[in-house]
Amino acid sequence: MVSAWVSNLGDGIALAAGPLLVASQTRSPALVSMAMLLVGLPWLLFGLLAGAVADRVDRLRMVMVANLLRSVVLVALCVTILTGAVSIAVVLTAMFLLGTAEVFADTAYRTFLPMLVGKADLGIANARLQAGFITLNQFAGAPIGAALFAVGMAVPFGAQIACGLLGVVLVSRIALPPGPVRDEIDTHVLRDIADGVRWLVAHPPVRTLALVIVTFNITWAAAWAMLVLYSLDVLHMGPVGYGLLTTASAAGGLVGTFLYGWLERHVPLATLMRACLALEVLMHLGFALARVPWLAVLIMFGFGVYAFAWGTLSQAVRQRAVPTAYQGRVGSVYSVAIYGGTVIGSGLGGVIAEHGGVLAPFWFAFVGSGITLALVWRQLGHIAHADDAAQDDPGDHPGDDPGVPRSVEPAG
């Protein structure tokens, strides 16, 4: 848990320092947007491969190696800054390499919880990780990164190196079974990727959850891509007001993660899933109709509450259902779906707004997410208890996979 918090702090520092470094090298909107693209592109290029690798190797070692390589890239970037050799080409290359290392590190790291925590406790464990992410990545990391950048361009990246190396030390102390989670591996990595996709497709609740996440990410990203223009041109809040919207979302997320344990104990999981998705639909409608800043801020706070509760719940549901030997591959499919949906939705939002105005993407998101929710409403009961269906899933049986899942007793 502490290793995740340290890593989140380092990533939060980079969240502010990275764009500032790009802006110090260029004022080209195309190159600035390219920098953001290069952060997410590695997930689409290498996400499935990282999942297959995580199911073939020692996952603990994979996280450590990926984070060490990330530190090497950061050291090289710092050297170019200190020597004056830095350029926009160097920065963009470094961002792509850092994003690639992050794909492999995060993919393996996300498989740790199901190996360490009992199924009943996965929800609260994920909520605590989310709380650390919000507090250190979004609240603390970004202001620290901006302040350190003001001291010197290389300083925040030096701090990120320190956080990364400390994270490696802390990860090395996690008590996981040594070696791969599969006893025998005699298949090609592409076969492993295909096996992971087949497992997901053959498991109706997990498959439907993936489709829900893709669809809701498309509709969410279409509206979210226009949020800055919405705040400036519709609400007339100015740049500070836009920052207030994103801060309200983070504050709501912190509340949602702290409430999650109580919600999981007192609200049926299917009801909780339906409530979160219904609130998503209503959020889009609220933004489409809202014309006053205070109401938009209130909506964003509510968005943070239910969105982080949904993220915690959907992650826990998937982790409970997926066998240990498939956690990397199936989890990577979800990551690719999330980033893919975001890319598609952002593009759609721009096209829709170009032809229908800034509010059009919010109406599109309201209708699209509403139709999706209506179609899956009944299935959400099965999704919420996907781990029950997994007990008899053929993917759990050793004869169906060359790498037999090793028995791992969860702690706690």
C-alpha positions as CSV (number, residue, x, y, z in Angstrom):
1,M,0.0,0.0,0.0
2,V,2.8,2.4,1.0
3,S,4.7,1.7,-2.2
4,A,1.6,2.6,-4.3
5,W,1.3,5.9,-2.4
6,V,4.9,6.8,-3.0
7,S,4.6,6.0,-6.7
8,N,1.4,8.1,-6.8
9,L,3.2,11.0,-5.3
10,G,6.0,10.7,-8.0
11,D,3.4,10.5,-10.8
12,G,1.5,13.4,-9.4
13,I,4.7,15.5,-9.4
14,A,5.2,14.6,-13.1
15,L,1.5,15.4,-13.8
16,A,2.3,19.1,-13.4
17,A,6.1,19.1,-14.3
18,G,5.7,17.2,-17.6
19,P,3.3,19.7,-19.3
20,L,5.4,22.6,-17.9
21,L,8.5,21.1,-19.4
22,V,6.8,20.7,-22.8
23,A,5.6,24.3,-22.7
24,S,9.1,25.5,-21.9
25,Q,10.3,23.9,-25.2
26,T,7.4,24.8,-27.6
27,R,4.2,26.8,-27.8
28,S,2.9,24.7,-30.7
29,P,-0.6,23.3,-29.9
30,A,0.0,20.3,-32.1
31,L,3.2,19.4,-30.2
32,V,1.6,20.0,-26.8
33,S,-1.3,17.7,-27.7
34,M,1.2,15.2,-29.0
35,A,2.8,15.1,-25.6
36,M,-0.5,14.1,-24.0
37,L,-1.1,11.5,-26.8
38,L,2.3,9.9,-26.2
39,V,1.5,9.4,-22.5
40,G,-1.6,7.2,-23.3
41,L,-0.4,5.7,-26.6
42,P,1.8,3.0,-25.0
43,W,-1.4,1.5,-23.4
44,L,-2.9,0.9,-26.8
45,L,0.4,-0.3,-28.3
46,F,1.7,-2.5,-25.5
47,G,-1.2,-3.0,-23.0
48,L,-2.1,-6.5,-24.2
49,L,1.6,-7.6,-24.4
50,A,2.2,-6.3,-20.8
51,G,-0.7,-8.4,-19.6
52,A,0.6,-11.5,-21.2
53,V,4.1,-10.9,-19.8
54,A,2.7,-10.3,-16.3
55,D,1.2,-13.8,-16.4
56,R,4.5,-15.4,-17.6
57,V,7.1,-13.9,-15.3
58,D,7.7,-13.0,-11.6
59,R,5.3,-10.1,-11.3
60,L,7.2,-8.5,-8.4
61,R,10.4,-8.5,-10.4
62,M,8.5,-7.1,-13.4
63,V,7.3,-4.1,-11.4
64,M,10.8,-3.5,-10.0
65,V,12.5,-3.7,-13.4
66,A,10.0,-1.5,-15.2
67,N,10.3,1.2,-12.4
68,L,14.1,1.0,-12.5
69,L,14.0,1.5,-16.3
70,R,11.7,4.5,-15.8
71,S,14.3,6.0,-13.4
72,V,17.0,5.5,-16.0
73,V,14.9,7.5,-18.5
74,L,14.3,10.2,-15.9
75,V,18.1,10.4,-15.1
76,A,18.8,10.8,-18.9
77,L,16.2,13.5,-19.1
78,C,17.6,15.4,-16.1
79,V,21.1,15.3,-17.7
80,T,19.8,16.8,-20.9
81,I,18.1,19.6,-18.9
82,L,21.2,20.3,-16.7
83,T,23.5,20.4,-19.8
84,G,21.2,22.5,-21.9
85,A,20.8,19.7,-24.5
86,V,17.1,19.3,-23.8
87,S,14.7,19.8,-26.8
88,I,11.1,19.1,-27.6
89,A,12.2,15.9,-29.4
90,V,14.0,14.7,-26.3
91,V,11.0,15.5,-24.1
92,L,8.5,13.7,-26.3
93,T,10.8,10.7,-26.6
94,A,11.2,10.6,-22.9
95,M,7.4,10.8,-22.3
96,F,6.8,7.9,-24.7
97,L,9.4,5.8,-23.0
98,L,8.1,6.7,-19.5
99,G,4.6,5.8,-20.6
100,T,5.8,2.5,-21.9
101,A,7.5,1.6,-18.7
102,E,4.4,2.7,-16.8
103,V,2.3,0.2,-18.8
104,F,4.4,-2.8,-17.7
105,A,4.8,-1.6,-14.1
106,D,1.1,-0.8,-13.6
107,T,-0.2,-3.9,-15.4
108,A,1.9,-6.2,-13.1
109,Y,1.2,-4.1,-10.0
110,R,-2.6,-4.3,-10.4
111,T,-2.4,-8.1,-10.1
112,F,-0.9,-7.9,-6.6
113,L,-4.1,-7.3,-4.6
114,P,-6.0,-10.5,-5.6
115,M,-2.8,-12.4,-4.5
116,L,-2.6,-10.7,-1.1
117,V,-6.2,-9.9,-0.1
118,G,-9.2,-12.1,0.4
119,K,-12.1,-11.7,-2.1
120,A,-14.3,-10.2,0.6
121,D,-11.8,-7.4,1.3
122,L,-10.9,-6.5,-2.3
123,G,-13.4,-3.6,-2.3
124,I,-12.0,-1.8,0.7
125,A,-8.4,-2.5,-0.4
126,N,-9.1,-0.9,-3.7
127,A,-10.8,2.0,-2.0
128,R,-7.7,2.7,0.1
129,L,-5.5,2.6,-3.0
130,Q,-7.9,5.1,-4.7
131,A,-7.7,7.3,-1.6
132,G,-3.9,7.4,-1.9
133,F,-4.2,8.1,-5.6
134,I,-6.5,11.1,-5.1
135,T,-4.6,12.5,-2.1
136,L,-1.0,12.2,-3.4
137,N,-1.5,12.2,-7.2
138,Q,-4.1,14.8,-7.7
139,F,-4.1,17.0,-4.5
140,A,-0.5,16.9,-3.4
141,G,1.6,15.8,-6.3
142,A,0.6,18.4,-8.9
143,P,1.2,21.5,-6.7
144,I,4.5,20.1,-5.5
145,G,5.5,19.4,-9.1
146,A,4.7,22.9,-10.2
147,A,6.5,24.4,-7.2
148,L,9.6,22.3,-7.8
149,F,9.6,23.2,-11.5
150,A,9.7,26.9,-10.5
151,V,12.9,26.1,-8.5
152,G,14.5,24.4,-11.4
153,M,13.4,22.5,-14.5
154,A,15.2,19.3,-13.4
155,V,14.2,19.4,-9.8
156,P,10.7,17.8,-10.0
157,F,12.1,15.0,-12.2
158,G,14.8,14.4,-9.6
159,A,12.1,14.1,-7.0
160,Q,10.2,11.6,-9.2
161,I,13.4,9.5,-9.4
162,A,13.7,9.5,-5.6
163,C,10.0,8.4,-5.3
164,G,10.5,5.7,-8.0
165,L,13.6,4.2,-6.3
166,L,11.9,4.3,-2.9
167,G,8.9,2.6,-4.5
168,V,11.2,-0.1,-5.8
169,V,12.6,-0.8,-2.4
170,L,9.1,-0.9,-0.8
171,V,7.8,-3.2,-3.6
172,S,10.7,-5.6,-3.0
173,R,9.4,-6.1,0.5
174,I,5.9,-7.3,-0.5
175,A,5.5,-11.0,0.4
176,L,4.4,-12.6,-2.9
177,P,5.1,-16.2,-3.9
178,P,8.4,-16.1,-5.9
179,G,8.4,-16.9,-9.6
180,P,5.6,-16.9,-12.2
181,V,2.1,-17.7,-11.3
182,R,2.0,-20.4,-14.0
183,D,4.0,-23.6,-13.4
184,E,4.7,-24.4,-17.1
185,I,4.9,-21.9,-20.0
186,D,5.4,-23.5,-23.4
187,T,3.3,-21.2,-25.5
188,H,4.1,-18.1,-27.6
189,V,3.2,-14.7,-26.0
190,L,0.6,-14.1,-28.8
191,R,-1.1,-17.3,-27.8
192,D,-1.2,-16.1,-24.3
193,I,-2.8,-12.8,-25.3
194,A,-5.4,-14.7,-27.4
195,D,-6.1,-17.0,-24.4
196,G,-6.7,-14.0,-22.2
197,V,-9.1,-12.4,-24.7
198,R,-10.9,-15.8,-25.1
199,W,-11.3,-16.2,-21.4
200,L,-12.9,-12.8,-21.1
201,V,-15.2,-13.4,-24.2
202,A,-16.3,-16.7,-22.7
203,H,-17.2,-15.3,-19.3
204,P,-20.5,-13.4,-19.8
205,P,-20.4,-11.1,-16.7
206,V,-16.8,-10.1,-17.1
207,R,-17.4,-9.6,-20.9
208,T,-20.5,-7.4,-20.3
209,L,-18.6,-5.4,-17.7
210,A,-15.9,-4.7,-20.2
211,L,-18.4,-3.6,-22.8
212,V,-20.1,-1.3,-20.2
213,I,-16.7,0.3,-19.4
214,V,-15.9,0.8,-23.0
215,T,-19.2,2.4,-23.8
216,F,-19.4,4.6,-20.8
217,N,-15.8,5.7,-21.4
218,I,-16.7,6.8,-24.9
219,T,-19.7,8.8,-23.8
220,W,-17.8,10.2,-20.8
221,A,-14.7,11.2,-22.8
222,A,-16.9,12.9,-25.5
223,A,-18.3,15.2,-22.9
224,W,-15.1,15.6,-20.8
225,A,-13.1,16.7,-23.9
226,M,-15.3,19.8,-24.0
227,L,-15.3,20.5,-20.3
228,V,-12.7,23.3,-20.6
229,L,-14.7,25.0,-23.4
230,Y,-17.9,24.4,-21.4
231,S,-16.5,26.1,-18.3
232,L,-15.1,29.1,-20.3
233,D,-17.8,29.7,-23.0
234,V,-21.0,28.4,-21.3
235,L,-20.4,29.0,-17.6
236,H,-17.9,31.9,-18.1
237,M,-15.9,30.7,-15.1
238,G,-12.4,31.5,-16.5
239,P,-9.3,29.4,-16.1
240,V,-9.5,29.4,-12.3
241,G,-13.1,28.2,-12.5
242,Y,-12.0,25.3,-14.7
243,G,-9.5,24.4,-12.1
244,L,-12.2,24.6,-9.5
245,L,-14.3,22.0,-11.5
246,T,-11.4,19.5,-11.5
247,T,-10.7,20.1,-7.9
248,A,-14.3,19.5,-7.0
249,S,-14.2,16.2,-8.8
250,A,-11.1,15.1,-6.8
251,A,-12.7,16.2,-3.6
252,G,-15.8,14.1,-4.4
253,G,-13.6,11.2,-5.2
254,L,-11.9,11.4,-1.8
255,V,-15.4,11.3,-0.2
256,G,-16.4,8.4,-2.4
257,T,-13.4,6.3,-1.5
258,F,-13.9,6.8,2.2
259,L,-17.6,6.0,2.0
260,Y,-17.0,2.9,-0.1
261,G,-16.5,0.4,2.8
262,W,-19.8,1.5,4.3
263,L,-21.6,1.3,0.9
264,E,-20.3,-2.2,0.2
265,R,-21.5,-3.4,3.6
266,H,-25.0,-1.8,3.5
267,V,-25.9,-1.7,-0.2
268,P,-26.3,-4.7,-2.5
269,L,-23.5,-4.7,-5.1
270,A,-26.0,-4.8,-8.0
271,T,-27.9,-1.8,-6.6
272,L,-24.6,0.1,-6.1
273,M,-23.6,-0.5,-9.6
274,R,-26.9,0.6,-11.0
275,A,-26.9,3.7,-8.8
276,C,-23.4,4.7,-10.0
277,L,-24.2,4.3,-13.7
278,A,-27.6,6.0,-13.3
279,L,-25.8,9.0,-11.7
280,E,-23.4,9.1,-14.7
281,V,-26.4,9.4,-17.0
282,L,-27.9,12.1,-14.9
283,M,-24.6,14.0,-14.7
284,H,-24.5,14.4,-18.4
285,L,-28.0,15.7,-18.4
286,G,-27.1,18.1,-15.6
287,F,-24.2,19.6,-17.5
288,A,-26.3,19.9,-20.6
289,L,-28.9,21.9,-18.7
290,A,-26.7,23.8,-16.1
291,R,-25.9,27.4,-16.8
292,V,-24.6,28.6,-13.4
293,P,-21.1,27.8,-12.0
294,W,-22.2,26.7,-8.5
295,L,-24.4,24.0,-9.9
296,A,-21.7,22.7,-12.2
297,V,-19.2,22.6,-9.3
298,L,-21.8,20.6,-7.3
299,I,-22.3,18.2,-10.2
300,M,-18.6,17.7,-10.5
301,F,-18.3,16.9,-6.8
302,G,-21.1,14.3,-7.1
303,F,-19.3,12.9,-10.2
304,G,-16.2,12.4,-8.1
305,V,-18.1,10.6,-5.4
306,Y,-19.8,8.0,-7.6
307,A,-17.1,7.7,-10.2
308,F,-14.4,6.6,-7.7
309,A,-17.0,4.4,-6.0
310,W,-17.7,2.8,-9.4
311,G,-14.0,2.4,-10.2
312,T,-13.4,0.7,-6.9
313,L,-16.4,-1.6,-7.3
314,S,-15.8,-2.6,-10.9
315,Q,-12.2,-3.3,-10.2
316,A,-13.0,-5.5,-7.2
317,V,-15.7,-7.4,-9.1
318,R,-13.3,-8.2,-11.9
319,Q,-10.5,-9.2,-9.5
320,R,-12.8,-11.6,-7.7
321,A,-13.9,-13.3,-10.9
322,V,-10.6,-13.6,-12.8
323,P,-8.3,-16.6,-11.9
324,T,-4.8,-15.6,-10.7
325,A,-3.1,-16.9,-13.9
326,Y,-5.3,-14.6,-16.0
327,Q,-5.2,-11.4,-13.9
328,G,-2.5,-9.8,-16.1
329,R,-4.1,-10.6,-19.4
330,V,-7.7,-9.8,-18.6
331,G,-6.7,-6.7,-16.6
332,S,-4.7,-5.5,-19.6
333,V,-7.8,-5.9,-21.9
334,Y,-9.7,-3.6,-19.5
335,S,-6.9,-1.0,-19.5
336,V,-6.8,-1.0,-23.3
337,A,-10.6,-0.7,-23.3
338,I,-10.4,2.3,-21.0
339,Y,-7.8,4.1,-23.0
340,G,-9.3,3.1,-26.3
341,G,-12.7,4.3,-25.2
342,T,-11.2,7.6,-24.1
343,V,-9.4,8.1,-27.4
344,I,-12.6,7.3,-29.4
345,G,-14.8,9.4,-27.2
346,S,-12.5,12.4,-27.2
347,G,-12.4,12.3,-31.0
348,L,-16.2,12.0,-31.2
349,G,-16.7,14.9,-28.8
350,G,-14.6,17.2,-31.0
351,V,-16.5,16.3,-34.1
352,I,-19.9,16.5,-32.4
353,A,-19.1,19.9,-30.9
354,E,-17.8,21.2,-34.2
355,H,-21.1,20.6,-35.8
356,G,-23.6,20.9,-32.9
357,G,-21.9,23.3,-30.4
358,V,-20.2,22.8,-27.0
359,L,-23.3,21.4,-25.4
360,A,-24.0,18.7,-28.0
361,P,-21.4,16.2,-26.7
362,F,-23.2,16.3,-23.3
363,W,-26.5,15.5,-24.9
364,F,-24.8,12.7,-26.9
365,A,-23.3,11.3,-23.6
366,F,-26.7,11.5,-21.9
367,V,-28.5,9.6,-24.6
368,G,-25.7,7.1,-25.3
369,S,-25.0,6.2,-21.6
370,G,-28.8,6.1,-20.9
371,I,-29.4,3.6,-23.7
372,T,-26.4,1.5,-22.6
373,L,-27.7,1.4,-19.0
374,A,-31.2,0.4,-20.1
375,L,-29.7,-2.5,-22.1
376,V,-27.5,-3.9,-19.3
377,W,-29.8,-3.0,-16.3
378,R,-30.8,-6.6,-15.7
379,Q,-27.3,-8.0,-16.4
380,L,-25.8,-5.9,-13.7
381,G,-27.1,-8.3,-11.1
382,H,-25.0,-11.1,-12.7
383,I,-22.0,-8.8,-13.1
384,A,-22.0,-7.8,-9.5
385,H,-21.5,-11.4,-8.5
386,A,-19.3,-12.5,-11.4
387,D,-17.0,-14.4,-9.0
388,D,-19.9,-16.9,-8.5
389,A,-19.9,-17.7,-12.3
390,A,-16.1,-17.9,-12.3
391,Q,-16.2,-20.9,-10.0
392,D,-17.4,-23.1,-12.8
393,D,-15.7,-21.3,-15.7
394,P,-13.7,-23.6,-18.0
395,G,-10.8,-21.1,-17.9
396,D,-10.2,-22.1,-14.3
397,H,-9.4,-25.7,-15.2
398,P,-5.8,-26.6,-15.7
399,G,-6.4,-28.6,-18.8
400,D,-7.5,-25.5,-20.7
401,D,-4.3,-23.5,-20.3
402,P,-0.7,-24.6,-20.7
403,G,0.2,-22.6,-17.6
404,V,-1.6,-24.1,-14.6
405,P,-2.6,-21.5,-12.0
406,R,-0.7,-22.1,-8.9
407,S,-2.6,-22.0,-5.7
408,V,-2.1,-18.8,-3.9
409,E,-3.6,-18.3,-0.5
410,P,-4.7,-14.7,0.1
411,A,-3.6,-13.0,3.2
412,G,-6.4,-11.5,5.3
